[in-house]
Amino acid sequence: EKLEAKEPVTLFGHLFRVVIFSPKSGSQTPKNFDIKGRTRPGSKVTFVPDLSFNRNSRAPNTQGGGGDGSFEARADEQGYFTVNYGVPISLPNLSVVMSVFATTPKGERSVPVILRYHF
């Protein structure tokens, strides 16, 4: 049996990741720092953070945003982006775990990447 789609269909053609160049996941960071990376050109990159004093905390759910406020960056025409992140005060053993994903201008969503940073 043969089926024809009304619109072009791509199966698994949009599987891609956000690549973080710096700082590397697991790094000790200052309380304010830049996150630099690359993804598909023109994509919206969404960061969903969760602050915790437990270094083994789970990554936040990317379906509805995190409890500590999601934020976004936009990849340039070559796919590079930079976004600043920080906390107002540095406390002992404070860390953040983030789920990061990109959405292309066509609405294709990347596989989430998990980042962990310690302050």
Disulfide bonds with the S-S distance in Angstrom:
none
